[in-house]
């Protein structure tokens, strides 16, 4: 097994747990209203409808599979690479629609999320891609969930608390990056309009 600096392996653990939870919630959101999600995917107008429908029907199951691998610690480098590729595809679809001047619902979490795509969505996805890259590069490292929970000199409660705090920081950082870029782009549009 290849040796990686422990800090990167620990960050990869946090990244994989965050991405696993993220994709788990995303998949369940899509499965709650499959007909609506399928139509939302078609509305992106990136794939022909004949391909968009099967892709949309398959996507939540792919996300569930990735979530299971990421959360369970199975084939982590493969799961990280697949997650990265999926995020690149999502980001490309969003970018294409923004370039076309279309402000459509993201459907990132199924129809439960009515937020429109914007440049902040792109920024959030770039951060998620960085997390996926960490998992791809360092996910096969020697620190696993059990080792972290046992901890060296830390009680399991402290270790789990730190993991939860870091997961919350991941969530907050994705939301903050998304909001900051959206505010910046909106401000630039308003200043140009004057």
N, C-alpha and C positions, 0 to 999 in steps of 0.2 A: 504494500500500500504506500502510495506517495505521501511524503510528509509535508504538511503545510503549516505556516505559522498559526498558532492556536487562536490568535485574535480573529484571523480571517475565517477559520473554521467556526468559531463562535458566532461571528456575524452571519455566516452562511446558515447556521442553525436558526437564528432569529428570522432571517430572510425567508427561509423555506417554511417556517411555521406561519409567518405572515401571509405569504403567497398561497399557502395551502388553505388557510381560512378565507382569504379573499376569493379564491376560485370556488370554494365550497359555497359561500354565500351567493356568488354570482350564478353558479349553476342552479341552485334552488330557486333563485329569483326568476330565472328563465323558464324552469320547469313548471312554475306556478301558472304561467299563461303561455303555453307553447304556440297556439295560433297567433297570438299577438306578437310574440317574439319573432316568429317566422316572418310575419309581415314587416316588422321593424327591420329585419335583416335584408329583406327584399328592397325596402325603402332606401337603404344605403346606396343602391344602384352601382355597386362595385362589381358584383358578380351577376351574370345573367340569372334571371328568375329560375331557370331550370337547374342551376347549380346552387343558388342562394337558399332555396328551400331545403334540399338535403343537408347542406352545410349547417343551417340553423337547427335542424332536427338532431344532428349529430353533436353540435358544439357543447351543449350542457353535459353530455355524457363524457366528452373529452375532458371538460373542466373537472368533472367529478373524479375521473381517473387520475388526472394530475394532482388534484387535491389529496386523494388517498395516498399517492406516492410521496408527495411532499410532507404530509402530516405523519405518515407512517414510516418515513425514512427509507423507502425502497427505491432502488435505481435512481439515486438523487441526481447524478450528473445528467442522465437521460431526461429525467423529469424537468430539471432546470433548463436544459437545452430546448425541450419541447415548449416549455412555458415561455421562454424567450422568443421562440419563433412565432408562437401564437400572439404574443404582445406586439411583435413587429407587424404582423398581419392586421391586428386591430388598429394600430397606430397609422398604418398606411391607409386603411379605409377611412379613418377619421380625417387624415390629412387631405386625401382626395376630395372629400366632401367639403371641407373648409376652403380648399382652393377653388371649388366650384361655387362658393358663396352660399352654400346650403347650411342652414342651422336646423338640424334635425335632432330628435331625441337620441341620446347615447345608446340606450338599451344595454348598457354595460352590466347592469344587475337585473336584467329582464325589464318588464314594464313597470315594476315597482318604483323604478327611478325615472323621473320625468325630466331630468336635467338634459339640457341641450349640449351638443358637442361644441367645444370651443378650444382655443389654444391651450387653456389650462388642462384640458383632457389629455392633450398631447404631452404636456409637461409631466402630468401624473404618470402616464404610461412610460415615459422615459425613466422615471425613478423606479417604477416596477420592473423595467428591463434591467436596470442596474442590480436590483435584488435578485432577479433570475440569473444574471451573469455570475453573481457571487455564488449562488447555489451550483451553477454549472462548473465553475472553477474549483470551488472548495467544498462542495457538498459531500464529497467522498472522504472527507478528512476524518481524523481519529476521535473527534469529540462528538458523542451522540447524546441524545436526550437523557438517557439513564445516567451517563457520566456527569452531566451538568446537574441533574437533580441530586445526585449523591454529593457532588461538589467537594472541593478540597478545602476543608475548614469552614464551609458555609452550610448552614442548615438547609434542608430541602425547602422550608418555607421561604427563606431569604432568596434562594436560587429561583424558585418559581415566581416569587414577587418581582425579582429583577427581570426575568423573562417576560412577564406580563407588562411591566413598565416599558421595556424595549419594544414589545409588540404595539403598545399604545403609541409610542413615539413614531414607529413606522407608519401607523395609520394617520397620525396627526401630520407627519411630514408630507405624506401624499396629498392630504387635503390642503395643507398650507401652500405647497408648490402649485397645485392646481388653481387655488384662489388667487395667489399672487400673480401668476402669469395672466389669468383672466382679467384681473384689475388693471394690470399694465397694458394689455392689448386694448381693453375698453377705453382706458385713458388716452391712449395714442389715437384711437379712432375719433374720440370726442375732440381732441386738440386739432386734428386735421379738419374736422367739420366746421370749426370756427373760422 
